[in-house]
Amino acid sequence: MSAFDALVRPALVRIAAPGDGYDPHGDPFWGTGFFIAPGWVLTCAHVVAKGGSAVWRREPAVGITWDGGRTTGQVVLAKPRPAKPDDELPFWEFPDLALVRVEGAEGAACVRLSERPATVGTQVSLHGWARQTGEVKVRSVRAEVNGSEGGALLLTGGLPVEGCSGGPVVDLGRVAVIGVNKGRGDNEGAAVPLTSLRELYDVPGGQVLHEVLRAHDRHHFARNSLFGAVGTNWTAAQMRVWNATARGVSPSRRTHLYGLFAELPSPTGPGEVMALVDAVKRRVLHPDYQAVLETDARTWRDGVGLLHELHATEQEQGRGSTDLGLDAVLLYAAQVARHVAERYGSEAAGGAGAGVGVGSRGAGVGDPGTGDPRAAGAGMTAAGIDAAVRSLMDWIAGESGDVHAAVREDIAALLAPAPSEPDGPGGPPAPARAARADVRIEIDAVPYSSPRRYGWRVMLLFDGRTVSPLKSDDAGVSRDRLREALRAPIADALRRGDSGDHLAAVEVALPRELFDEPLDTWRLSAEEEPFGERSLPLGQRRAVLLRDRNRSRFPPSPEWRRRWRGSEGGPLRAVPLRAEVLTAGAEAHAPHVRKESRMTAYERLDAVPDGSVPVYCGPVGGGAGQRAMEAALAAGHPIALWRRTVRDHADCGEFHHRAGELLAATTGADALHRPVRILRMRAGDTEADPAERAEHAWAEDLAVLYDPPDRPPFEPPLEGPPLLGEGE
């Protein structure tokens, strides 16, 4: 065997019907898998699907054979998978991955997973079991990454043979697995990039992947600590390759760091990791640095993957060295240590500001009211987290002698005890004091579409100005499909924007015809899911801001700026959006009542004092309500309240009165978000006492325009083709 075969071979598994073993004449051979952690095998979903419905019922129906023995495994996670166990999928779209639990294989050797994506030109080796001449044997071929398309890594120069599906793709330059063999065409092979493994976090039960990757990092930490540079050790093999260039952070250092990270609670999502990565890059690269492309980082080690080969030009740094990997990684590790200490130390102590030195209290971090279920699921206690953070801090301090002096000072400050907490961390706080970014959604009517369609764009908004696009659909969907089309993109964007305890706001810029769309009632998951953060309506958990798409295209008008200044500090007072409510009361919506003209409404709303908020007890997406809303927007009003549905208007007086009380009790525009959230929770509580529900019934279907002039002009709405004969 070659050196690479000797590394990979002990981790390879042969997947077949239970009891197949090595007998080439036994039950059908399905394909290949490989251990990514002791007791955990990664393969393709289409490989295990050959076991039929028993596999999808999580029975031990997958035969596993490896160097250490023979047993059965059960599929814990898979994407895609049939909706029902007896269903068959017509084809296996990407990511085509399955994670198999293998009891009794806790001593199995494991591959080393890369923390960086593959690049074009990467030389790789493809490994797996295959039957070419009738006998099933382990085989490997060399290939090259030629690009990516539709979620696949395209491979040329060498093609996987039948049976290799589910086997590892090894980067020969970094000595780490970067993908999973999927299949082949006439001239190209296709592999699933390892980064697609992150998609398994989002399937039911996906949080177990955190434990699997912890076990992976603990495994390699232990192997490296035991064997060092001796023998068939993945880290030792990486060091032999790395020594030829010696750039970035050494594999040995990274293995040690990942082992320390494995003892910490997992991050809540990509935003928590990327907030720290962004802060580090702003420190070592440029104060105004902002990533152009987003990364779906799910673990602390993913942050290291974005930093350990960081480079800059001498002009950017003003110093001789352009290899910033060690500076960036150790500063990031110090930020992680400080962040975890503040977040979990105070929670374990049962109060804010308790620091990390709380192990003597013995409180479980996952105990009710004291901490995070992610830590509880990993069997972590406050004392355990305390010890893990201290070990990480000690290691960082010992490794930071080679970093730039300014960065070393930052690291020391992050690790130093605060004066009032001699046993806990002090210095400057970690940067994640707010959401990493807010989520902006823009919706536009597609010109000339019949029936009417709406295109959409989802993006992250940093500091209210810098945009990072995520997903879009300019072709558009019908209005009744907007919620379904946007559910997954919004959920993905919120994972990237949320940071720790801090939730991203959702701002939606809509055409005025969609102002009555019930955005605050949208959910991130199917409504039949159990009660939880994903099943809660968006507006009951976080701020949902409705903005006017039309005026977002232009610089703010003087009226808009002036009225915002008047609303920002309060007090706020209600004024009728439609004047008929004052004179006709409950009859205001009757057809025979003359409606105020748009110009008259503009004149009236332009004359009200700053801090006034137009209020209306009916919809504004069409008819007289829309004309009045257009007048309010032209007069510069940044805030408005209305009821987005048509209903019995006998309670119009109560609606205006209660809305006026709500506004009068608010100290300013920003203070409006929480009272509105509480109202939505109480008005939507179907299990509440009938008297309590009646008390808040006026707020059912409450809509709020919150549109301050604090955004730069965005791209104009979608434009259609010119009419025939134009543009010639």
Buried (B, 14 or more C-beta within 10 A) or exposed (E): EEEBBEBBBBBBBBBBBBEBBEEEEBEEBBBBBBBBBBBBBBBBBBBBBBBBBBBBEEBBBBBBBBEBEBBBBBBBBBBBBBEEBEEEEEEBEBBBBBBBBBEBBEEBBBBBBBBBBBEEEBEBBBBBBBBEEEEBEBBBBEBBBBEBEEBBBBBEBBBBBBBBBBBBBBBBBBBBBBBBBBBBEEEBBBBBBBBBBBBBBBBEEBBBBBBBBBBBBBBBBEBBEEEEEEEBBBBBBBBEBBEEEEEBBBBBBBBBBBBBBBBBBBBBBBBBBBBBBBBBBBBBBEEEBBBEEBBBBBBBBBBBBBBBBBBBEEEBBEEEEBBBBBBBBBBBBBBBBBBBBBBBBBBBBBEEEBBBBBBEBEBBBBBEEBBBEBBBBBEBBBBBBBBBBBBBBEBBBEBBEEBBEEBBEBBBBBBBBBEEBEEBBBBEBBBBEBBBBBBBBBBBBBEEBEEEBBBBBBBBBBEEEBBBEBBEBEEBBEBEEBBEBBBBBBBBBBBBBBBBBBBBBBBBBBBBBBBBBEBBBBBBBEEEEEEEEBBBBBBBBBBBBBBBBBBBEEEBBEBBBBBBBBBBEBEBBBBBBBBBBEEBBBBBBEEEBEBBBBEEBBEBBBEBEBBBBBBBBBBBBEEBBBBBBBBBBBBBBBBBBBBBEEEEBEBBBEBBBBBBEBBEEBEBBBEBBEBBBEBBBBBBEEEBEEEEBEBBBBBBBBBBBBBBBEBEEBEEBBEEEEEEEEEE
